[in-house]
């Protein structure tokens, strides 16, 4: 059972009475709205024993005005309407009173029929409260003061994950010194080449050539194709349930035909870059590309950007070698065996280049 507000009724929804069984004398299929007490033994209705009827057993409620789920008097446990302010049995105020639990709704497809809900099956494995207040899902709730084992497990897992992250990211300060240098300068290039392409003919570029046309499927559109309808029953928590029909439109895919054009077009595409490398025995320079800025024929090349990297080769704790990319000024001014401070991971023993600073 779920203790939740019933959604607002849809236009055209119909209201029927829930059924309930008397837990005292066993009388079955009493009406949830009409029979607040068992007509056989006088026992009070327990809303947790309400259930949905079959289609053939449905009893319609005429001119029903929904005012909310039933309220349960804290003083005498009597059921009262959702709009009541005082208990009709003992007169106690109903402010803060618990509300009757609601059965989970059910749905059927168009053309199918509802059978009587199996109350006993629903109650199996569930702690049924005395007056329909939300039931435990699988077993009785732990007594107050008890410790939830899943909470403990969750805390332990979070602690282990947090500890692992801390250990992997924790660093200590170490020292290192320069043993060598590297530099690399790259000029990225593009080459003008014929490119094969295909598109809708009305979107073909103006400089296309070697064009061929074909009539074929160019898209797909969705066409409405009937509906899939279901009937839904929603427990309103006041001894009644609402039955409403909902439909979703079905769609079928239909091809859209049109003219497609296959063509060639000249475009600048990526080419092998020009790269120069070295150390401090030769000053950094840009490689020669032999690119002409006035060339626009097939095979011509042009620059598309430049990159430069300056790397210090270092030895750190235990003479372990590592490399760090730095800016040009630091690379240029750093002499062999210059000392640096650097952070080292305590677990992975990795040198953190972003922390590299000249020793003061």
Steps between C-alpha positions, in 0.01 A plus 500: 500500500616852428401805704488771235257764372271387219561688173235745381222319312506514122199618304263206455641300794248284689495423872428159654508348847800302619427164664620390845495186710412502869802384696282408800231269356634434148212661311627576150442759228352775715480846339776743594289817497161361607608255770716678758415219740436133427121445474550145632707553819534880530879493466659820376637512145878471470608698192806279458255219415348689208548361150386555142191310375464321168316675217185301577509599870546876455250722682489857372497797740255767387586872525818427694700804621855406587631682812811292566598171659330390822643626828571261787417632847801483730276460803264218397636386158166569329486587129387850407453678169787702360323832567412420864655716772378297799448125544140398439535222760674663799519869404881523518664758269644352180782749446815302422305177465647226281324428172392162368752322283430469129533185291734522204300564182462246223467519122348289224528522123204576275275195469632333816297468823588553864479206738445531875826605663652225716515664844672203662771495237565870548526455877746211479843612611358833618442622850136611489440793741187511711339790314671526164790728588788440257611134517861382509612376157647165594532466878409676825676826566783483748422623849604851589858506614595210269780549252428454130766265362471650151577843646810357664607333175442826311713695749779243472493508117509881495787499750697248292446697178594824673810338647606362161455840332695670777781245476524523120502880496718561805845634416820586683768752411814373331797648315624449145772637273535563126684238293411604145269679259262438214306729270257441218340744258218393271335676207163343423418485130200461274499384140246597230349172380196378302241367746213264413167592659129439475209715613150618417525672163355826631784516755784422258787759519543736208857384419403133459598317181465151349140500622263202469135492614286216631141480624496319834391516864630820657320497835235329713186653644272374776132463409226459767371142484230438757522493879593268784261545792510377857258514792650606833358448849621735776416447868389835646542396864140577598348161423465578129715468193509700180501329160622696202602430142823631349619470141830548320527562129684236297719602208630321194811591304450614143789565257547847351634488143710761328802565278846435644815630335840332505786734413863603542608822671846639578560548872787563740562180700756405762850409380814371671646774720853639477693428823834616636660356816813552699665585830713792616782415263296684235263791549131423440387582148191453282522230233497600133166419334555644150140624514392762250221735612392555138447135405138384452531196275461132592792393722573850636568527871435766762570541872219429746670577832824469694592318822816508708601289800796548735589212730735476795650156563541450876603247761315486827482298817715189464639636169179404322485684164191690390409780260293816538376743237573862603478845345779620273650751747539242778638246252752751365625624838528159670861383516608137529461370857274790595295396802119491506235421759227264382207310651507116482201268546535292816340191340569518125835680547416725205661843465242780472639735235246774578667537842855541354670812644865612508653445842537831682 
